[in-house]
Amino acid sequence: MKKHALRFLTLCLACGLLLLTGMSVHPGPAKAQSHLKATWLWHTPMIESSSDDIIGFASRQGVNLIYLQMNQDVRAEHYRKFIRLAGENGIQVHVLGGAPNWALESERHRIDTFLNWTAEYQAAAAPEERFTGIHVDIEPHTLPQWKTNRDWLVEQWQSNVRYLVSRGHCLDLPVGADITFWLHTYSLPDQSMTISRWMIGQFDQIAIMAYRDSAANIYNLAAAELKEADALGKEALIAVETKSSNEGQFITFYEEGVSFMEEQLLKVDAMAGSHSSFSGFAVHEYRSWRALYESGR
């Protein structure tokens, strides 16, 4: 335990120094990985008793990346078992966190809680039991300030993203994020570039939430941010939805089913293949995808 504690303290000191100097420990632009297939697992207590079942389903669906939400109520031993089993089946696991208020500097303590837990977990886990990345879902456009004081909110968001990514890189982990497909239609407060381009530039990997139920619409929504990721040398996944939506049936594959979704993803794959950033798909999210599959739709 002393060795783990020393390692954790060293990481914290290194992170503090780099944050003060504005330096980054990350080695540079990421090279897009091909054929990633990811899903989100938000309901972490499921790993306490269903790890074999979850990994079995994921493997059958070709998943090789799971975003697993950090939940302090789930003991570390369950994470260790789950990640070890995932690795044995060729599946990476990234620690998942986020909420709209993570964009506010006043709520940075939530980011600290997430990253401190991750650092302590990584230091105590065996190599085959560790997370291989960090993934966040922040989406501040759902906050009221997006409509009333957007420039201020975006600057707060930028500050927290810089902090989050710097600390994540101190743990020698790539940091990814979900972004909305329309983020390129908004510019930074100084008008220097789109918000999406700035965000893509900060993160190592993005999941573009192009939530539609036909190949052409999915690709058309993702194309602008794929081009920005191309130019920045970053990885980009295209994300689709399987949950029921009150925004319209065109948002999700809930009505059409899993077989139709896979057909459409094959078509999107062909359309997006010319993008150097395109690295696969992310299906939101495990429980709804599983339920849709088991419904036979």
Buried (B, 14 or more C-beta within 10 A) or exposed (E): EEEEEEBBEEBBEBBEEBBEEEEBEBEEEBEBBEEBBBBBBBBBEBBBEBBEEBBEBBBEBEBBBBBBBBBEEBEBEBBBBBBBBBBEEEBBBBBBBBBBBBBBEEBBEBBEEBBBBBBBBBBBBEEEBBBBBBBBBBBBBEBEBBEEEBEEBBBBBBBBBBBBBBBBBBBEBBBBBBBBBBBBEBBBEEEEEBBBBBBBBBBBBBBBBBBBBBBEBBBBBBBBBBBBBBEBBBBBBBBBBBBEBEEEEEBBBBBBBBEBBBEBBEBBBEBBEEBBBBBBBBBBBBBBBBBBBEEEB
